[in-house]
């Protein structure tokens, strides 16, 4: 097992604690594990060539999550080829 220690500004710790209260997470370890699960999912979706977004169905609004770390994730070669083939078939 590896111990990880973070130095965070007081304001960021307050935000973390607020998010923990909102989600009823009891420990910072639980918070970190949940955040890691979400981040892993987002990486897998980006690798599959998908966009990570929030959808407001009532107003038909899509807001893409723009996050530098996720912008560094490349779609797999198979996905890139499929998307290029689809664009060619549409005449893009």
Secondary structure, DSSP 4 states (H G I P E B T S, - for coil): ---------HHHHHHHHHHHHHHT--SHHHHHHHHHHHHHHHHHHHHTTPPPEEEETTTTEEEE---HHHHTPPPPHHHHHHHHHHHHHHT-
